[in-house]
Amino acid sequence: MSKFDLIVVGSGPAGSAAATTALTLGLSVAIVDKAKFPRDKLCGGLFTGRSEKAMKSVFGLGVTEDMFVTSDHMRFSANGEVLADIRQAPPVHLTMRRDFDAMLHNHAIAQGAQAFLGTPVTEISENSITIRGGEVLQFRALVGADGANSFVARHLFGRPFDPEKIGFGLEIETPLTDARDNAVEIDFDAAEWGYGWSFPKKRTATIGVGGINSRNSDMKANMAAYVDLTGSDNTLKYKGQYLPFGDFKKRPGKDHILLAGDAAGLVDPITGEGIALAMESGDHAARAVHKALQSQSPRAALDHYM
C-alpha cells in the first residue's frame, strides 16, 4: 500500500500549488485526478496581476508570450450599449486553461509528486483513499482541490455546494475573425446576477455567460443571445459548469482534510476570478499541513489553515 504525507485530489491550479509547496517543504506527495492532462476546463482564462504574483510566488513561473495573450483594452456594456471603452487600462493576461493547467501540473510532477491520473477517487476513509481499480493510497493529510463538484467536499459535508447559492456558466471557444478586436469585454446584461464575457486568445475568443444558478431559469437562452450579439459561431456546442461563487466554505475542511480553490468556494463573488485564489489557497493548505505534521498533530491542519 502506497503511503504519502499528503495526497492532493485534483491537479488544477489549487492542487498543483498545494503539491508544489508541500514538496518544497519536504513532504511526500501524491496527486490524484480523474482526468489526464492536458484536459479542458470551463473558464474565461482571465489572468490578473494577483494571479501573476501568486504564480511567481508558488511556482517561480512568469507570464510568457507562448502561454498568454496580454490586453490593456477593456470594454463594458449593458442593454446593447457600450458603457465604457477603456484603452491603455492596467493590462491583464488571458490563457487557455487546457495549456495553463497542464503546465502547472507538469511543474508539480517535475518537483517529485507521484501522479495517479485518469483514476477518480471512489472512497475516502480516515487516512486513505481508494481510486478506481481498487488501489488504496494512505495519507497523513489530504487536500481536496477537485473543483466545484468536489468528491472530497461531498464526503465531508454531504454535498459539494448549495444549488440555491452557486453560479452556473456556459462557454464556447469561437474562431477569431477580422471583426473582433483585442478588447476584454464584459456584458452586464447577459445574465441575471451575472455577466457575459468575450476574452481574446491567440487563435480563438472565449465567449461565455454565467450567473447565479437559481436566478437564471434558461441560461442556454441567455447564452444563445450573447453568442449572436458577439457575432460568434452559433453552431458550437456549449460547455457547462457550476461556478462556486456565492457558497464559500466558512470552515474549508475537517481536521486533516482540507479544501482549496473551487472545492472551497474560493471565487471572487464580483469578478468571478478563481485562478489566483486557487493558487493562494493551495499554497496555504500545504503550509498548514506541513505545520500540523511537524508537530505530529495532523488533525490540527484545519486550525493552521484557518
Summary of the structure (lengths in Angstrom):
residues: 306
radius of gyration: 19.5
end to end distance: 31.4
largest distance: 61.2
contacts: 1121
relative contact order: 0.20
helix: 30%
strand: 31%
